[in-house]
Amino acid sequence: MKPGVCAGLLYFLAGNIIAWFQFNAQFVWEWWEDKPVLSNILFAIPMGFCFWHAIKSIVAETGEVWTSKLLGFGVSNFVFAIMTYIFLKESMLTPKTLTCLSLASVIIAIQIFWR
């Protein structure tokens, strides 16, 4: 895998973890239930920088914006599934979710390996 794509995937990973907390901390910790402004102030800026650098790294390496979009989509599905299982105990082992994760895997593989 090319270095720019690898860096982009790591930035997408970090950005999606931050995004998960921004949107779902309200369901994990009661304290966050009524703090949307604080959540946005705290999480949105680092999340935005991660996504910006992810896209920049991937486009610089591949020359295609679509590659960054589809890799970001695939990574976001895996981060969401794992974080939701860890923090909210919602299983990702349902037929519907496993099918969607399989499709996300295919999208990632196509973007990385198809030349």
C-alpha positions in Angstrom: 0.0 0.0 0.0 1.3 3.4 -0.9 2.4 5.7 2.0 -0.1 8.5 1.2 -3.0 6.0 1.2 -1.8 4.5 4.5 -1.5 7.9 6.1 -5.0 8.8 4.8 -6.5 5.6 6.3 -4.9 6.5 9.6 -6.3 10.0 9.5 -9.7 8.6 8.6 -9.5 6.2 11.5 -8.7 9.0 13.9 -11.4 11.3 12.5 -14.1 8.6 12.6 -13.2 7.8 16.2 -13.5 11.4 17.2 -16.8 11.7 15.1 -18.2 8.6 17.0 -17.7 10.3 20.3 -19.0 13.6 19.0 -22.3 12.1 17.9 -22.7 9.2 20.4 -21.2 10.2 23.7 -24.7 11.4 24.6 -25.8 7.7 24.6 -22.8 6.4 26.5 -22.5 9.0 29.3 -25.6 10.7 30.8 -23.4 13.9 31.4 -23.2 14.5 27.6 -27.0 14.3 27.0 -27.6 18.0 27.0 -24.3 19.4 25.8 -24.4 19.6 21.9 -22.6 22.9 21.8 -19.7 21.7 24.0 -19.6 18.4 22.0 -19.3 20.3 18.7 -16.7 22.8 20.1 -14.6 20.0 21.6 -14.7 17.4 18.8 -15.5 19.1 15.5 -12.2 20.9 15.0 -9.8 17.9 15.5 -12.2 15.7 13.5 -12.3 18.2 10.6 -8.5 18.4 10.6 -8.2 14.6 10.5 -10.7 14.3 7.6 -9.0 17.2 5.7 -5.6 15.5 6.0 -7.0 12.1 5.1 -8.5 13.4 1.9 -5.3 15.5 1.1 -3.0 12.4 1.6 -5.1 10.0 -0.4 -5.8 12.4 -3.3 -2.1 13.4 -3.4 -1.2 9.7 -3.7 -3.9 8.6 -6.1 -5.0 11.7 -7.9 -8.6 10.8 -7.4 -11.1 12.3 -5.0 -13.4 9.4 -5.4 -10.8 7.1 -3.8 -10.8 9.2 -0.7 -14.6 9.3 -0.5 -15.0 5.5 -0.8 -12.1 4.7 1.6 -13.5 7.1 4.1 -16.9 5.5 3.8 -15.5 2.0 4.3 -13.3 3.0 7.3 -16.3 4.8 8.9 -18.4 1.7 8.8 -15.8 -0.4 10.6 -15.1 2.3 13.2 -18.8 2.7 13.9 -19.3 -1.0 14.2 -16.4 -1.5 16.6 -17.0 1.6 18.7 -20.8 0.9 19.0 -20.1 -2.7 20.1 -17.5 -1.6 22.7 -19.4 1.3 24.2 -23.1 0.6 23.6 -22.9 -3.2 23.4 -24.8 -3.3 20.1 -23.8 -6.4 18.3 -22.3 -6.1 14.8 -22.9 -9.8 14.3 -26.4 -9.6 12.7 -26.8 -10.7 9.1 -27.7 -7.2 8.0 -24.7 -5.6 9.7 -22.3 -8.3 8.6 -23.5 -7.9 5.0 -22.9 -4.2 5.1 -19.4 -4.6 6.7 -18.6 -7.2 4.0 -19.6 -4.7 1.3 -17.5 -2.0 3.0 -14.6 -4.4 2.9 -15.1 -5.0 -0.8 -15.2 -1.2 -1.4 -12.0 -0.7 0.6 -10.2 -3.6 -1.3 -11.3 -2.2 -4.7 -10.0 1.2 -3.9 -6.6 -0.1 -2.6 -5.9 -3.0 -4.9 -7.6 -2.2 -8.2 -5.2 -0.4 -10.5 
